[in-house]
């Protein structure tokens, strides 16, 4: 980029303030934006039956990009704020290594995840994923929220969504959300 130009009297004319402000140069890396997606469903669209209690109840495959370099772990909470008795939790994952960029379909319903990470208690009182299972009626919205954290969470096995959310306070570097729908 040309910053200076000679004018007829031989003086230099500054064409910009980039040198003084360092504002024109692109940073060596761009600010990361955490993005969460699933090969099973598009944002704001129906979650396939195989990922629900009416199907095989498999957790959907999830992938993400844009994890900040300083992140140490990831946490994932899936809930349904449209449940008749208030928000219902379907999946709690925490202390997932920040180097992991995906969860495959049908993560084992166990306290730990192969490759690292822990699963907490869902609203059914079990470890791992339990998919949509709404009563007949209006469409429900399932919020998959991923958090990049600057620390590992000091939580006992089987932590609840409320415990994970409380432990993340002050440690969230970035977050992303994916919403899927299902109607009973």
HUWO-V777655 format. One record per residue. N is the residue number from 1. RES is the residue in three letters. SS is DSSP state (h for helix, s for strand, l for the rest). PHI is phi as a letter, one per 20 degrees, with the letter a starting at -180 (999 if undefined). OMEGA is omega in whole degrees, -180 to 180 (NA if undefined). Layout:
n=(N | N)
res=(RES | RES)
ss=(SS | SS)
phi=(PHI | PHI)
omega=(OMEGA | OMEGA)
This chain:
n=(1 | 2 | 3 | 4 | 5 | 6 | 7 | 8 | 9 | 10 | 11 | 12 | 13 | 14 | 15 | 16 | 17 | 18 | 19 | 20 | 21 | 22 | 23 | 24 | 25 | 26 | 27 | 28 | 29 | 30 | 31 | 32 | 33 | 34 | 35 | 36 | 37 | 38 | 39 | 40 | 41 | 42 | 43 | 44 | 45 | 46 | 47 | 48 | 49 | 50 | 51 | 52 | 53 | 54 | 55 | 56 | 57 | 58 | 59 | 60 | 61 | 62 | 63 | 64 | 65 | 66 | 67 | 68 | 69 | 70 | 71 | 72 | 73 | 74 | 75 | 76 | 77 | 78 | 79 | 80 | 81 | 82 | 83 | 84 | 85 | 86 | 87 | 88 | 89 | 90 | 91 | 92 | 93 | 94 | 95 | 96 | 97 | 98 | 99 | 100 | 101 | 102 | 103 | 104 | 105 | 106 | 107 | 108 | 109 | 110 | 111 | 112 | 113 | 114 | 115 | 116 | 117 | 118 | 119 | 120 | 121 | 122 | 123 | 124 | 125 | 126 | 127 | 128 | 129 | 130 | 131 | 132 | 133 | 134 | 135 | 136 | 137 | 138 | 139 | 140 | 141 | 142 | 143 | 144 | 145 | 146 | 147 | 148 | 149 | 150 | 151 | 152 | 153 | 154 | 155 | 156 | 157 | 158 | 159 | 160 | 161 | 162 | 163 | 164 | 165 | 166 | 167 | 168 | 169 | 170 | 171 | 172 | 173 | 174 | 175 | 176 | 177 | 178 | 179 | 180 | 181 | 182 | 183 | 184)
res=(UNK | UNK | UNK | UNK | UNK | UNK | UNK | UNK | UNK | UNK | UNK | UNK | UNK | UNK | UNK | UNK | UNK | UNK | UNK | UNK | UNK | UNK | UNK | UNK | UNK | UNK | UNK | UNK | UNK | UNK | UNK | UNK | UNK | UNK | UNK | UNK | UNK | UNK | UNK | UNK | UNK | UNK | UNK | UNK | UNK | UNK | UNK | UNK | UNK | UNK | UNK | UNK | UNK | UNK | UNK | UNK | UNK | UNK | UNK | UNK | UNK | UNK | UNK | UNK | UNK | UNK | UNK | UNK | UNK | UNK | UNK | UNK | UNK | UNK | UNK | UNK | UNK | UNK | UNK | UNK | UNK | UNK | UNK | UNK | UNK | UNK | UNK | UNK | UNK | UNK | UNK | UNK | UNK | UNK | UNK | UNK | UNK | UNK | UNK | UNK | UNK | UNK | UNK | UNK | UNK | UNK | UNK | UNK | UNK | UNK | UNK | UNK | UNK | UNK | UNK | UNK | UNK | UNK | UNK | UNK | UNK | UNK | UNK | UNK | UNK | UNK | UNK | UNK | UNK | UNK | UNK | UNK | UNK | UNK | UNK | UNK | UNK | UNK | UNK | UNK | UNK | UNK | UNK | UNK | UNK | UNK | UNK | UNK | UNK | UNK | UNK | UNK | UNK | UNK | UNK | UNK | UNK | UNK | UNK | UNK | UNK | UNK | UNK | UNK | UNK | UNK | UNK | UNK | UNK | UNK | UNK | UNK | UNK | UNK | UNK | UNK | UNK | UNK | UNK | UNK | UNK | UNK | UNK | UNK)
ss=(l | l | l | s | s | s | l | l | l | l | l | s | s | s | l | l | l | h | h | h | h | l | l | l | l | l | l | l | l | l | l | l | l | l | s | s | s | s | l | l | l | l | l | l | s | s | l | l | h | h | h | s | l | l | l | l | l | l | l | l | l | s | s | s | s | l | l | l | l | l | l | l | s | s | s | s | s | s | s | s | l | l | l | l | l | l | l | s | s | s | s | s | s | s | s | s | s | l | l | l | l | s | s | l | l | l | l | l | l | l | l | s | l | l | l | l | l | s | s | l | s | l | l | l | l | l | s | l | l | l | l | s | l | l | l | l | l | l | l | s | s | s | s | s | s | s | s | s | s | l | l | l | l | l | l | l | l | l | l | l | h | h | h | h | h | h | h | h | l | l | l | s | s | s | s | s | s | s | s | s | s | s | l | l)
phi=(999 | e | d | c | b | e | d | g | e | n | e | e | d | f | e | a | d | g | f | f | e | l | e | e | f | f | f | f | c | e | f | f | d | f | c | d | b | c | f | e | b | e | g | m | c | f | f | f | g | f | e | c | f | e | c | e | l | f | f | f | f | c | c | b | c | n | f | g | g | e | f | d | b | c | c | c | c | d | b | c | f | e | f | g | d | o | g | d | e | d | a | c | c | b | l | f | g | f | f | f | d | a | c | f | g | m | f | g | e | b | f | d | d | g | n | o | o | c | d | e | e | e | f | e | m | c | f | n | f | c | f | g | b | f | f | g | q | f | f | d | d | d | e | e | d | d | c | e | d | e | b | e | e | e | c | f | g | m | f | e | g | f | f | f | f | f | f | e | g | n | c | e | e | a | b | b | c | c | d | c | c | a | c | f)
omega=(179 | -178 | -177 | 176 | 176 | 176 | -173 | -178 | 176 | 179 | 177 | 177 | 178 | 180 | -180 | -178 | -175 | -177 | -177 | -175 | -176 | -176 | -175 | -178 | 175 | 177 | -180 | 177 | 179 | 176 | -178 | 174 | -179 | 179 | -178 | 179 | 178 | 174 | -178 | -179 | 178 | 178 | 178 | 177 | -174 | 173 | -179 | -176 | -178 | 180 | -178 | 178 | 177 | 179 | -178 | 179 | 176 | 170 | 178 | 173 | 179 | 174 | 178 | 178 | 174 | 177 | 180 | -179 | -178 | 180 | 178 | -179 | 176 | 173 | 180 | 175 | 177 | 179 | -178 | 180 | -179 | -178 | -176 | -177 | -179 | -175 | -179 | -176 | -179 | -178 | 176 | 177 | 178 | -177 | 173 | -179 | -177 | 179 | 180 | -177 | 179 | 167 | -179 | 175 | 174 | 174 | -179 | 179 | -175 | -180 | -180 | 180 | 176 | -178 | 178 | 179 | -179 | 174 | 180 | -178 | 175 | -179 | 177 | 180 | -178 | 174 | 173 | -175 | 167 | -171 | 179 | -179 | -174 | 174 | 177 | 180 | -176 | 178 | 176 | 180 | -177 | -176 | 175 | -177 | -179 | -180 | 171 | -173 | 179 | -177 | 168 | -179 | 180 | -178 | 177 | 175 | 178 | 180 | 178 | 177 | -180 | 179 | 178 | -180 | 178 | -179 | -179 | -178 | 180 | -177 | -177 | 178 | -180 | 177 | 179 | 180 | 174 | -179 | 173 | -178 | 174 | 180 | -179 | NA)
